[in-house]
């Protein structure tokens, strides 16, 4: 799961919309959890999209992911 976690971090940090946001990524037992604070709902959505790009390209038994499915929990807070 550490490889998936790192891949999600890299994807988010390289995204032009959310790359400068302070977003925490944690992977536990097949769950990818996004936490932190962003300044708009749009940025919250863009972080989710970036994470989904990784999740959709992670094969069930490869790339460091032994789980059959990964789920995403977007718990980013929006502060204006």
N, C-alpha and C positions, 0 to 999 in steps of 0.2 A: 504494500500500500504506500510505502514511502516514495516509490518511483512515481506513482500516480499523483501523489500530493505535490511532488516537485514539478511534475509536468503541468499541473494546473497552475501552480505559482508562476511558472515561466510563461504560460499562455496569458495569464492575467497581466503580468508585468510588461509583456510585449504588446498588449492591446493598446491602440492609440487613445481609446476612450477612458480606460480605467487603469492604465499603467502607472499613474502617479498616485492612485488611491492607496490607502493603507488597509489592505484586505488580508485577513488571516485565512489560511487554508489548513484544514485538518482532515485526515482520512482515517476512519475507524470502522472496521468490520464492514466494508462495502459502502459506507456513507462518506460522501464528500461534503464537508461543512464549511460554508463561507461565513465569516463573521467580520465585524469592523464597522466603520462609519463611512458613508458616502454622502455627497451633497444633493443627490436627486434620485428619483425613482428610475430615471433613464440609466444612470450609472449602475444602479443596483441590477437592472435588467442586463446591461452590457457585461457585467461581471459574471452573471449567470450564463450568458451565451458563451463567453470564453471558456468557462468550466465545462459546459456541455460539449464543446468541440473536443475536449480531451476525453471526456467520458464516452462519447460515441465512437471514438477511435481506439478505445482500449479493449482488446480482445479478452474474453473470459478467462483464458488460461495462458495468457502471454503478457508481456510488458510489465511484469511484476504484480499482476492482479490475479489472485487465486479465486476470486469470487465470480459467481455466475452473472451478477448484475451489480452495477454501481448506482447509487441513488444520490441526488443532490439536495441539500438543504441550504437554502439561501436565507441566512439570518442576518443579513446586512441591515444596519439601521440607517435611516435617511435623516440627516440633520440639515436643515436649510441654512 
